[in-house]
């Protein structure tokens, strides 16, 4: 069964990071989103990998929905070229708004904020709040330690194998989009028996 992914929520760093391959992957993902007619939904900033992926989509005529908090908007980091900008009062409502506007969720390299956001998307899938695909663009093995931790959770009885298997992990944007389109999140209860 194929997923009709028309919008992809991308969680990623608000800084560029030190590895050029991370910025290259953000640009490449932006290009692939436009080629596949997928709208970008992201945190709304003009800085870091966030700004890079948004710029890549906009430069090719794609659609970008940015969701940013009042606090960050007041700090002047909101991207000025967004197709649609949603300003929320706080981070909780920001994440809920991003989820509402998205058909799937992906983490590019980033920091603790990126980790927290993708963990929430996984948690909400885990408890049945949604069954949308969740994945990682694992550039140069960036997410290997987290993927190993998820495997340890399965081995220890805290995470279901079916959900771990449904998690999309890809090395390239092309592979990522293809896997997201065919991913099926299992309909299982939260508790591991």
Backbone as a ProteinNet text record, in pm:
[ID]
protein_1_A
[PRIMARY]
XXXXXXXXXXXXXXXXXXXXXXXXXXXXXXXXXXXXXXXXXXXXXXXXXXXXXXXXXXXXXXXXXXXXXXXXXXXXXXXXXXXXXXXXXXXXXXXXXXXXXXXXXXXXXXXXXXXXXXXXXXXXXXXXXXXXXXXXXXXXXXXXXXXXXXXXXXXXXXXXXXXXXXXXXXXXXXXXXXXXXXXXXXXXXXXXX
[TERTIARY]
84.2	0	88.7	66	146.4	83.7	168.4	123.3	115	9.8	-4.4	58.1	188.1	260.6	263.3	183.2	179.2	253.4	279.7	354	443.8	567	665.5	716	701.4	756.3	902.5	989	1132.6	1181.9	1238.6	1303.7	1453.3	1519.7	1663.5	1723.7	1855	1929.1	1903.9	1907	1898.7	2038.2	2138.2	2272.6	2314.9	2422.3	2470.3	2544.5	2597.9	2682.7	2819.7	2904.8	3043.4	3069.6	2972.1	2993.1	2918.7	2993.6	2934.2	2829.5	2845.2	2750.9	2610.5	2600.4	2468.6	2392.8	2462.6	2400.5	2368.8	2458.3	2433.9	2308.7	2291	2173.2	2045.4	2051.7	1934.6	1895.5	1994	1967.2	1909.5	1967.8	1923	1781.1	1749.9	1614.3	1515.7	1550.1	1463.9	1434.9	1537.2	1520.8	1426.8	1445.5	1361.9	1216.2	1197	1059.4	985.8	1050.9	987.8	964.7	1062.9	1049.1	932.6	900.7	791.7	663.9	660.7	543.5	499.3	598.8	573.5	604	506.7	523	609.7	701.8	783.8	708.9	705.2	657.5	776.9	810.6	929	914.8	1019.2	1014.4	1017	1018.8	998.7	1118.3	1234.9	1351.4	1430.2	1503.1	1588.4	1732.5	1760.9	1897.9	1923.8	2052.1	2094.9	2044	2039.5	1987	1841.2	1771.3	1631.8	1620.3	1701.2	1699.1	1745.8	1842.9	1897.4	1791.8	1719.2	1618.1	1503.8	1463.5	1356.1	1398.1	1520.4	1571.2	1574.5	1613.4	1622.3	1484.9	1383	1246.9	1197.1	1212.6	1162.1	1232.1	1362.3	1438.1	1387.3	1320.9	1268.9	1118.1	1062.1	919.8	829	884.9	805.1	734.3	650.4	570.1	630.7	636.4	695.2	603.2	563.9	489.8	585.3	606.5	690.1	603.6	635.8	561.4	661.8	645.2	744.8	674.8	744.4	684.9	696.6	612.1	618.5	757.4	816.2	948.7	1054.1	1057.5	1157.2	1125.5	997.4	960.3	1008.9	992	1037.6	1189.6	1260.1	1406.6	1455.5	1362	1397.8	1454.6	1427.6	1484.2	1381.7	1260.1	1158.7	1199.6	1184.8	1217.8	1120.3	1171.5	1087.3	1018.2	1057.1	1002	901.9	851	762.4	634	586.1	457.1	347.1	362.4	267.7	345.9	314	379.4	273.3	293.9	205.5	286.8	237.6	306.2	225.3	291.8	224.8	276.1	198.3	240.9	356	370.4	473.2	514.6	615	668.1	567.2	487	388.6	288.8	235.5	139.4	209.3	335.8	412.3	421	458.5	472.9	338.6	233.6	100.4	56.8	86.6	51.7	129.5	258.8	340.2	286.2	244.4	190.4	61.3	-22.1	-150.6	-131.8	-28.8	-5.3	75.4	114.5	210.5	156.4	201.5	165.9	273.5	393.5	505.1	605.8	699.8	795.7	935.5	1033.8	1171.9	1266	1369.8	1475.4	1601.3	1652.5	1786.2	1878.7	2008.7	2096	2053.8	2071.8	2036.6	2074.9	2033.5	2068.4	1956.6	1954.5	1860.8	1716	1692.4	1557.1	1506.1	1592.4	1556.8	1524.9	1609.3	1588.8	1456.1	1425.6	1300.9	1180	1186.9	1073.3	1046.6	1151	1129.9	1091.2	1141.7	1101.5	952.7	901.2	758.1	676.6	721	649.8	648	760	765.9	676.6	677.3	594.4	447.3	406.1	265.1	224.3	316	287.7	281.2	371.7	380	251.3	188.9	66.6	-60.9	-45.1	-161.5	-225.5	-158.8	-213.1	-214.9	-119.8	-118.8	-51.1	-67.2	0.2	76.8	129.2	204.3	349.4	413.4	552.8	645.8	746.2	849.7	984.2	1078.2	1207.1	1323.6	1440.7	1566.4	1644.4	1692.8	1790	1925.7	1978.9	2097	2224.7	2251.7	2366.7	2496.2	2582.2	2712.5	2699.5	2589.3	2571.9	2540.9	2495.5	2469.1	2377.6	2274.7	2177.1	2205.3	2320.1	2351.5	2339.8	2392.2	2378.6	2232.4	2147.4	2005.7	1937.2	1969	1911	1952.4	2078.2	2124.7	2048.8	2020.2	1944.6	1803	1739.4	1605.7	1609.3	1714.9	1729.5	1745.9	1818	1833.5	1699.8	1617.1	1483.8	1399.9	1410.2	1338.2	1389.8	1522.1	1582.7	1548.3	1523.4	1493.1	1343.9	1259.2	1115.7	1042.7	1101.7	1038.3	986.4	1010.9	968.5	935.5	828.6	785.9	871.4	904.1	981.7	908.2	773.7	696.4	710.4	716.7	731.1	873.9	970.4	1109.7	1127.8	1065.6	1077.1	1009.4	905.6	833.2	907.7	1001.1	1079	1166.6	1156	1232.2	1369.5	1471.9	1609.4	1668.3	1719.8	1773.7	1898.3	1985.9	2110.9	2099	2000.2	1984.4	1839.3	1816.4	1678.1	1592.1	1649	1571.7	1523.3	1612	1576.9	1475.1	1494.1	1405.3	1261.4	1242.6	1107.5	1043.2	1119.6	1066.9	1020.7	1101.4	1065.9	946.3	939.6	826	695.8	701.5	581.1	528.1	613.6	568.3	563.5	602.4	604.1	462.6	445.3	316.8	341.6	283	297.9	200.1	248.8	161.9	53.6	-58.2	-169.1	-158.4	-76.5	-56.6	-79.3	-103.7	-120.4	16.2	17.6	140.9	222.3	156	227.8	288.6	412.9	481.9	450	411	378.3	493.3
-118.5	0	124.8	214	335.7	447.7	527.1	645	762.7	840.4	961.8	1075.9	1091.5	1192.9	1321.7	1416.1	1547.6	1652.6	1622.1	1714.6	1634.7	1681.5	1613.8	1710	1670.5	1749.1	1711.7	1811.1	1789.2	1856.7	1775.8	1825.3	1826.8	1939.3	1946.1	2062	2072.4	2169.4	2314.3	2399.2	2543.2	2602.7	2515.3	2556.8	2471.4	2512.8	2440.6	2313.5	2307.5	2195.7	2208	2110.8	2114.7	2028.3	1946.7	1850.5	1897.9	1924.2	1976.8	1881.8	1752.8	1654.7	1673.8	1728.9	1750.5	1860.8	1969	2077.9	2031.1	1952.9	1899.4	1812.3	1730.4	1643.2	1725	1835.3	1921.5	1983	2029.2	2084	1977.1	1859.3	1750	1706.4	1704	1669.5	1772.7	1900.9	2005.3	1984.5	1949.5	1923.4	1805.2	1698.3	1579.6	1605.7	1690.4	1723.3	1789.8	1885.5	1954.8	1858	1773.8	1677.7	1581.6	1554.9	1463	1535.6	1668.3	1749.8	1734.8	1739.2	1727.3	1861.7	1910.1	2036.9	2014.2	2107	2104.4	2169.7	2101.8	2159.5	2153.2	2265.7	2267.2	2380.8	2401.9	2495.8	2643.1	2681	2819.9	2912.9	2863.7	2951.9	2965.1	3074.9	3100.5	3058.7	3002	2970.9	2820.6	2784.6	2646.1	2556.4	2425	2329.8	2359	2419.2	2456.4	2553.2	2655.4	2753.4	2694.9	2604.7	2544.2	2461.3	2376.4	2292.4	2378	2480.8	2569.9	2645.1	2697.9	2769.9	2679.7	2553.1	2460.4	2434.6	2423	2401.9	2527.5	2641.2	2767	2803.6	2775.8	2808.4	2732	2618.4	2535.8	2551.7	2651.5	2679.5	2592.1	2523.4	2437.7	2515.4	2444.9	2504.8	2473.7	2576.1	2562	2622.7	2540.4	2588.7	2591.1	2708.5	2723.3	2745.2	2673.3	2686.4	2727.4	2847.8	2904	2964.8	2967	3024.4	3176.3	3239.4	3384.7	3427.2	3349.4	3379.9	3386.3	3284.1	3281.7	3383.7	3407.2	3509.7	3646.7	3673.3	3801.3	3814.4	3701.4	3703.2	3732.2	3735.3	3773.2	3662.2	3536.4	3427.7	3362	3414.9	3358.1	3378	3273.9	3281.1	3377.4	3469.6	3573.2	3528.2	3411.7	3371.3	3257.7	3227.9	3112.7	3125.6	3012.9	3008.2	3035.3	2975.8	2994.6	2995.5	3090.9	3100.1	3091.9	2999.6	2984.3	3018	3112.9	3152.1	3100.1	3025.3	2963.6	3025.6	3012.7	3072.4	2999.3	2869.4	2793	2670.6	2598.1	2481.8	2367.8	2350.2	2241	2259.5	2379.4	2403.9	2404.6	2443.8	2440.2	2297	2204.2	2064.4	2004.6	2038.5	1987.9	2041.9	2167.5	2229.7	2163.9	2138.3	2072.7	1932.9	1862.3	1728.3	1732.6	1829.7	1842.5	1866.4	1939.2	1976.6	1873.4	1760.8	1669.5	1528.9	1466.7	1327.9	1229.6	1279.5	1196	1286.6	1223.8	1299.1	1242.8	1334.6	1293.8	1381	1319.4	1394	1392.7	1510.9	1528.1	1547.9	1556.3	1585	1713.1	1711.8	1826.6	1800.8	1890.6	1882.1	1826.9	1871	1816.4	1849.9	1965.5	2000.9	1907.3	1875.3	1781.1	1644.8	1601.1	1471.7	1468.3	1575.7	1581.6	1578.1	1649.8	1655.2	1521	1454.7	1325.9	1220.2	1232.3	1137.5	1151.3	1273.8	1292.6	1232.7	1250.9	1191.1	1038.8	980.9	836	793.8	871.2	838.6	840.8	942.8	953.3	837.5	792.7	674.2	550.6	542.2	427.7	407.9	518.4	506.9	514.5	521.3	517.1	651	761.3	893.8	920.2	859.1	864.8	738.7	713.4	601	651.1	771.1	831.3	783	769.1	724	821.5	764.5	841.8	786.9	876.8	828.9	919.5	868.9	940.4	944.2	1062.7	1072.8	1056.7	937.3	897.7	930.7	1059.2	1107.8	1068.8	997.7	954	884.6	811.6	737.4	822.6	947.1	1039.1	977.6	904.9	850.2	706.1	651.1	513.7	490.3	579.3	554	548.8	634.8	633.2	506.8	466.3	344.8	223.8	222.1	114.5	116.8	235.1	246.7	192.7	222.2	169	16.6	-38.9	-184.5	-241.2	-168.2	-211.6	-207.4	-108.4	-101.1	-222.1	-263.9	-383.3	-505.6	-520.9	-637.3	-643.9	-527.7	-522	-524.9	-529.7	-540.6	-409.5	-298.2	-167.7	-105.4	-170.4	-118	-236.8	-228	-340.1	-352.9	-474.5	-500.7	-451	-466.6	-422.5	-272.4	-196.1	-51.2	-14.6	-84.7	-60.3	-90.2	-198.9	-235.3	-133.1	-67	32.8	164.8	188.6	312.6	317.3	425.7	441.1	498.1	431.3	480.9	477	590.3	598.3	685.7	657.5	732.4	850.8	845.2	952	999.3	1123.7	1172.7	1091.2	1046.7	966.8	837.3	768.8	644.5	672.7	783.2	820.9	838.1	916	942.2	813.1	731.1	604	515.5	506.6	422.9	479.7	612.5	673.8	643.8	644.4	622.1	479.7	387.4	248.2	200.9	286.3	245.8	229.4	129.2	105.7	95.7	187.9	182.5	78.6	-13.8	-122.2	-72.5	-140.9	-109.8	-202.2	-161.6	-242.1	-156.4	-221.6	-147.3	-103.2	-6.7	50.5	-51	-133.7	-213	-338.1	-361.7	-482.7	-591	-708.2	-819.7	-917.7
0	0	0	-90.4	-100.6	-19.9	42.8	115.6	19.5	32	-48.3	31	16.9	93.3	12.6	58.3	-5.7	74.9	202.4	288.1	381	395	478.6	584.8	710.2	820.8	836.7	829.6	842.5	970.2	1059.1	1179.9	1151.3	1181.4	1157.2	1234.7	1227.7	1307.4	1269	1370.9	1349	1331.3	1325.2	1286.4	1167.4	1100.8	983.4	1020.5	1143.4	1182.9	1120	1149.2	1102.4	979.7	940.3	832.2	707	601.5	477.9	419.9	441.8	387.2	444.2	565.5	625.2	551.1	520.3	443.6	301.3	243.2	108.4	106.6	210.6	219.3	234.1	309.9	326.3	191.9	115.1	-18.4	-110.7	-106	-191.8	-155.5	-26	15.4	-39	-29.7	-83.9	-231.4	-306.6	-450.5	-473.4	-398.2	-415.2	-373.1	-273.6	-235.1	-350.9	-414.5	-527.2	-643.2	-673	-782.3	-759	-633.5	-599.5	-558.8	-580.9	-549.8	-403.5	-313.6	-169.9	-103.6	-27.9	43.8	168.1	192.4	313.3	427.9	541.6	667.3	762.4	822.9	910.1	1009.8	1089.1	1199.9	1167.9	1040.4	1001	1005.6	1044.9	1059.1	929.1	918.3	802.1	828	943.5	983.8	981.2	973.5	984.7	873.7	902.1	805.4	774.4	873	851.9	734	734.6	626.7	494.7	501.2	379.4	307.8	381.8	316.7	263.5	338.9	292.5	167.1	167.5	49.8	-73.3	-54.1	-166.4	-227.2	-142.9	-192.5	-263.3	-200.3	-256.5	-387.4	-397.2	-518.2	-640.2	-614.9	-723.8	-741	-674.9	-689.5	-605.1	-505.6	-418.2	-309.5	-234.7	-128.5	8.2	92.5	225.8	330.9	426.9	543.8	661.8	717.2	835.5	958.4	1065.3	1190.6	1297.2	1348.7	1440.5	1561	1673.4	1793.8	1794.3	1871.6	1888.5	1935.4	2025.3	2079.7	1968.5	1883.1	1776	1666.9	1643.1	1546.3	1592.6	1721.5	1778.2	1772.1	1770.6	1762.3	1620.7	1524.7	1388.3	1302.5	1336.7	1256.4	1163.1	1158.4	1069.9	924.5	845.8	702.8	636	556.7	496.2	367.5	312.4	183.5	189.4	306.7	323.1	242.3	191.7	124.9	226.2	344.2	454.1	584.5	670.4	800.8	910.2	1002.9	1117.6	1242.4	1321	1443.4	1561.9	1648.5	1762.9	1893.5	2001.2	2127.5	2195.9	2169.7	2240.7	2160.1	2210.2	2140.1	2132.2	2235.3	2234.5	2119.5	2106.9	1999.3	1863.2	1860.2	1734.7	1682.8	1769.4	1727.2	1686.8	1759.2	1724.2	1588.1	1562.3	1433.2	1319.1	1341.4	1240.1	1210.3	1314.7	1295.9	1215.1	1243.6	1174.8	1024.8	988.3	848.2	769.7	832	769.7	750.8	641.7	612	656.3	687.1	731.6	801.6	874.1	955.8	935.5	923.8	900.4	981.6	1034.5	1101.3	1016.5	986.7	931.7	1051.2	1030.6	1143.7	1216.5	1345.2	1428.2	1571.8	1659	1799.4	1885.1	2009.1	2106.4	2069.9	2008.7	1967	1858.1	1763.1	1657	1715.8	1808.3	1873.2	1948.5	2018.8	2095.6	2003.4	1891.5	1799.7	1733	1684	1618.7	1720.7	1843.9	1948.4	1977.7	1974.6	1997	1882.3	1759.5	1646.2	1659.2	1701.5	1723.2	1839.5	1946.2	2062	2025.5	1952.4	1914.7	1823.5	1737.5	1655.6	1744.8	1839.8	1930.7	2010.4	2050.8	2131.8	2048.5	1916.8	1828.7	1798.7	1833.2	1803.4	1652.1	1580.6	1433.9	1382.5	1252.4	1187.5	1065	1074.8	965	970.1	854.2	852.2	923.6	990.8	1059.5	1015.3	985	938.8	972.1	938.7	959.5	829	792.7	684.7	752.8	745.6	823.2	746.1	733.8	657.3	728	657.1	711.2	846.3	867.3	991.8	1112.9	1090.5	1201.4	1307.2	1264.3	1359	1400.9	1365.5	1405.7	1556.1	1641.5	1786.2	1832.5	1776.1	1814.4	1763.1	1642.4	1586.7	1670.3	1712.7	1801.4	1934.3	1984.6	2109.9	2092.6	1980	1953.3	1946.5	1886.1	1881.7	2022.9	2107.6	2247.1	2320.5	2290.5	2350.6	2312.4	2185.5	2140	2215.2	2219.5	2284.3	2432.9	2492.7	2636.2	2666.2	2560.5	2580.5	2603.8	2560.5	2579.6	2449.6	2339.1	2209.8	2121.6	2046.4	1962.9	1837.4	1803	1681.1	1557.6	1554.3	1438.4	1416.6	1525.3	1513.1	1474.4	1528.8	1489.9	1340.8	1293.7	1152.6	1061.4	1111.6	1031	1021.8	1111.7	1111.2	986.1	910.4	786.9	817.5	766.9	778.3	638	592.6	456.5	454.9	359.8	347	252.5	161.5	62.7	60	19.9	9.1	-86.6	-197.7	-293.6	-229.1	-159.4	-89.8	20.5	90.7	200.8	152.4	47.1	-4.1	-53.9	-122.5	-171.2	-55.5	49.2	164.1	240.7	253.3	322.3	248.3	116.2	36.7	50.5	89.3	103	248.4	342.6	483.5	538	622.4	687.4	837.2	911.7	1057.4	1110.9	1192.8	1240	1335.1	1331.7	1421.2	1542.4	1637.6	1757.9	1880.7	1992	2116.6	2167.3	2255.1	2307.7	2387	2463.8	2562.8	2504	2539.9	2498.8	2600.6	2550.9	2642.2	2644.4
[MASK]
+++++++++++++++++++++++++++++++++++++++++++++++++++++++++++++++++++++++++++++++++++++++++++++++++++++++++++++++++++++++++++++++++++++++++++++++++++++++++++++++++++++++++++++++++++++++++++++++++

